[in-house]
Amino acid sequence: RLAGYLVYFALGAAVLTFIITHNVRSTISVVIVAGACGIAAGTPLAILGAIGRAARQGAIVKGGLYLEALAEVDTVLLDKTGTLTFGTPQIRDVFSTDGFSEREILAAAAIAECKSEHPLAKAILARANDLAVAVAEPDHFAYTPGKGITAHYRGEEIVIGSRTLLMERGVKMILPTSGHSSGVSEVYVARGGRVLGTIRIADVLRPEAKSAVAAMREMGLKTVLLSGDTQEVTSSIGRDLGVDQAVGGLLPDQKAEWVTKLRGKNRKVAMLGDGINDAPALVEANVGVAMGSGTDVARESADVILIGSDLAKFVEALRIARRCRRVIMQNFTGTLVVDSIGVGMAACGLLNPLLAAFIHVTSELAFILNSTRLLPRSSEIG
């Protein structure tokens, strides 16, 4: 596109020169000196080099279009579980209602969760295994994204998940008093229409998460944490990370709505996620970024994949994309300056076609060499 602008400029300048001077030699010199080859050759080389450099750093960009979009991002939306945390939560406490034992609560929860691939399910099943709780498969299993699981076992309904899901299933909400603890997710367990208790589960933040968020903010980016956890838990994690905004209690379609709303305000949005729940938002974003350890659906929906799920690699990819854009604009500006001066000199008869060709080739070589600065060096190992 940039090269096209310069071609129109060159042709227009040549026509104008011939109309004014009626000098064929000057007109030919104008056409020769005003070339767009530096842009036409330098831009693909810069993008190719940037994609290669990003890959060396552990970020796989699926195409030049997404690299350019990444350079324009001004808002970053972050999922919590598996993105900012390791996605391997552990049970902190189990609180009972009406005298139910921990084994009874875990037995019911394990029946519902035994077919689930959610990180919270793995934590529950791990604790059940530690306590030698027998785990049976449910007769019926239904997962509601962002809310929880409804299962049937021997004629009884087992519901495990959010308070909202229990209320939707008509469970009488007499909840245990579990106290307050920041950054902990509470999972409610009900069986046969009665609440057995709650399981408090906490995940561990990735060590690079806080520094990555700080680096994004230093780059002038707005950071927003989006999570299906309660607002209390999400706000606590958000404060620890230093994000600009933390929004909890979101279903998958609501995350996508957040992306759509921000894009409607002309924000350039990057969405980072790792799970099936994040796929709609990844598709809606200007740039969808999936963690390498995430689900196949998330990786297929994303435009950029982070190998090793290291947030620092995303920050580096942002820097590389911005540097690529700067190099392209340097080439464009430089070509425009050289062409403008060369056209002026050629139109005035100060350049012959041979000298015009020399200036053209020399400037083209300079801009191509400028683009090669983005090519990854052999010493840069991701």
N, C-alpha and C positions, 0 to 999 in steps of 0.2 A: 504493500500500500504506500509506504514512504517512497519507494523507488518510483512508483507511478506518478507521484506528485512532481518529482524531479524531471521525469521524462516530459510531462506537460510543460513544465517551466522551460526546459531546453528547446522544445519545439516552438513554443510561443516566442522565446527570445530570438530564435533563428528567423522566424517569419518577420518579426518586428525589425530586426537588423537589415534584412533584405529590402523591406519596404522603405526604410529610412536611407540606407546607403546604396542600394542597388549593386552591392559588391558581393559577387558569388564567393570569392575567397574568404572574406570576413564571415559570411554566412556559414560556410563549411567549417571554419575554425570554431564558430560558436557551437555548432552541433557536436564537434569532436571534444571540445574542452568540457562541455556541460554534460558529463556522464553520470549515471546512477549506479554504476557497477559496484562502487564501494558499499552502497547500501544493499544492493541485490545479492552480493556475495558475502558481505560482512555480517548481515543479520542472521541468515541461517547458520553460519559458522559460530556466531555468538550463542545462539540458542542451543545448538548441538553441544558446544563446549560447556555451557551452564548445566544442561541435563546430565552430561557425563560427570561433571564435578559434583553435582548433587547426589548422583548415584554412588560416587566414591565416599561421600559423607553419610550414606545410609538412607537417602530419600529417593524413591523411584518415582519420577514424574512421567506420566503417561503420554506427554506430548508437549510441543512448544506452546500450544494455545493455553494450556494450564499453567505453564511457567510464566507466561505473560500475565495471566489472571492473578497468579500468586504475587507478582510484583506490585499489583494494584490493591491488594487486600488492606483494609483499614480496621476490620473487626474480626476477632477470632472467638468462635464459640467452642467451648470445651465440655465434653462429656466427662463424668467423674469415674465411674467404675471401669477399670481396665485401661483408661486413658491417663488420668492423673494419679490413679492408684494402681497397684499391681494386679488387681482383679482376683486376688486370692484371700478373701476376707476370712476372719476367724471368729468363732463365737466367744463373746465376752461373758455374758450372763444369760440364764434362763429363769424367767419369773413366772410363778404359777398363779392360777386362779382356782379358788375352791379346793385347795389341797391336792391338786394333781401333781404327781412327781415329775422330775425332769425326764425320766425314762419314758413316761407316758406321753409327754409333750413331744419329745424327740421322735418317738415311734410314729405318732400321727404325722409329724412334719416330714419324716423320712419316706413314708408311704406316698405322700403327695409329690415329693421332690425327686424321687428315685429316677424318673425319666427326664428330668430337666437338666439342661446344660448351663443354667445360670450360675455365676460364681457363688451366690448365696446358697444355692442348693448343694454345691460341693462342700461348703463349710458345715452345713447341717448333716450331710451324710458322713463327713469325716468325724464329727462328734459322736454320731450314733454308732459308728464303727468302734470308736475308742471305748464306748460304754457297753460294747457287745450287744447293742439293741438289734433285734431281728428286724430286717427290712423286707416288707412284702410289696409286691407290685399292685397298683390299684386296678380296679376293674374298668375304670374310666378316668381319663386325664384330659384336662383342658387348661391351656395357658392363656391368660389375658395380659398382653404386653403392658408393662408399666404398673400392673396391679397385683398379679400373683397367680396362684394355681387353685383350681377347683378339681377335686378328685372324688371318686366313689370307691368304697371298699366294703364289701359284704353288706351292702344296703345302706351304709352310712356315708354322709357327705363330709369330706374333709376340705376345709378352706384354709389356705395359708397365703399371707401376703399383706396388703395394706389395709388400713382401717376402712377405706372406701369400698374395697372388695367385700369385706365382711358385711358391711351395711347393705350392699347390693344383694347379697345372698340371704338377707334376713336374719343374720346372726345377732343374738341379743348381746349388746355391747357393754358387758360388765368386765372392765379391763383391770389387770393387776397394776399396782403402783410400783413402777420400776425406777423411779427417780430420774434425774437428768444427767446426761453425759453428752458432751459435744462430740460431733463426728461419728456417732453411733447410729446405725439403722435398726429400727425395731420391726420385727416380722411377727404378725399376729397369727396364732394357730387356733383353729376352731374345729370341733368334731361333733357331728350329730346336733348341730345348732347351738352348741355351747362353746364359749371361749375357754380353751385349756390354759393358755398363758401366752407370753411373748418371749421371743428370742432376740437378744441384742447382739448384733454382728458389726464388727468394725473392720475396715480395710486399712492398708498401710499406704501412705502417699509415696510415690516414686521419689527417690532422692533428688532427681534433677527437676522435678515439677516446679518448685518454688523459684529456682533460678531461671528456668525457662519462661515462666510468666513474667518475672521481673524484666528479662531481656526483651520480651514482646512489648511491654509497656514503655521501655526506653526507646523502642523503635517507633513510638507514637501510635501503637495499636490499642484499640479498646478490647478488653478481655471479658468474656461473660461465661460463667459456669452454669451449665444446664444439666439438671439431674432429675431422675425419677424419685429420688429420696425425698423425705420431708423437707420443708423449708428450713426448719431448725438445723437439721444435719447439714444441708447444703450451705447455709449461711456460715456455719462453723468452719467447714472446709474452705469456703471462699475467703474468710478472714485469714486463715492460716496461709493461703496461697498469695493473697494480695490482689485478687482479681477486682475489676471495676464493679462487677455486678454478679450476684449469685441467685439463681432462680430454681426452686425445687418443686416437687410434686408434679412433674411434667410427664405426660404420656408421649409415645413416639410421634404421633401426629401433631402434638403441641410443640415439640421441638422443631418440626418442619415448619409450623406456622411462625415460629420465632424467626427462622431464616427468611421466610417470605416477607414478613413484616419489615425486617431490616433492609432487605433488598428493595422493598417498595420506597424506602427512605433514601435510596441511592447509595447505600452502604455496600462496600465490597466485602463479602463475607467468606471466611474460611471456617469450615466445621470439622472438628477433630472428634472421632469416635471409633469404637471397636466392635460394637455388637449389632445384632439384628435390629434392635430398637433404634439405632442411630442411622440406619440405611436411608429412610425417607429424608432426613435432614441433610445427609451427605449428598444426595441427589439434587436437592434444592439449592445448595450453596454454590457460590461462584467457584469455589474450590473445595472439594471434599477430600479430607485427609484421613486415612485409616491406619490404625496401628497394625504392625506386622503380625502381632500375636492375636489379632481379632478374628472374627468370624469370616467365612468365605463371602457371605452376602455383603458385609461391610467393605471388604477389599475389592469386590467387583463393582460396588457402587461408587468407590472413591476415585479421585483423579490423581492422588499422590498416596503412596504407601511408605510408611516409615519402617525400615528394617530394624528389628530389635525393639520396637516400641519406645524409643528414646525421644522425649520431647525436645531435647537439645538439637536433634537432627532436623526437626521442623524449623526451629529458629535459624539454623544454618541454611536450610533451603530457602527461607525467606530472604536472607542476606544475599544469597547467590542470585535469586530471581531479581532482586532490586539492582544488584550490580550489573546483571545482564541488560536490564532496561537502560541503565545509565550508559553502558557501552554503545547500545544501539542508538540512543539519542545523541551521544557524542559523534558517532559516525554520520548521522543525519545532519547535525548542525555543522560539522566540519565540511561535509560535502556541499552543503548549501552555501557556506562562506566561500569555499574554493571555486565553486561554479559561478557564484555571483561576480567575484573578482575576475575570473577567467572570461566570462561572457562579456563583461564590461570592456576588458582589454581587447578581446577579439573583435567586438563590434566597432571599436575605435581603430582597428587595423594594426594594433600593437602585437598581435600574435599571428604567426603563420600556422598552417595546419600541422606542420611537424612539431613545433613548440607546443601547440595545443595538445597534441597526442602525448607528448612527454609529460606535461602537467597532469593530464588525465590518468595515465598509467601510474605515475608517481603517487598521486593522491589516493588512487584505488589501492595500491599496495600498502600505503600507510594505514588506511582504515581496516584492511583485512588483518594486518599485523596487530592492530588494536584489538580486534575480536579474538585473536589467538590467545590473548592474555587470560581468557576464560577456560581454555583447554586445560584439563586436569594434568598435573605433573606426575611423573612416575613415583615421586616421593610422597604423594598425597594418598595415604591409605585410609579408607573409611573405618 
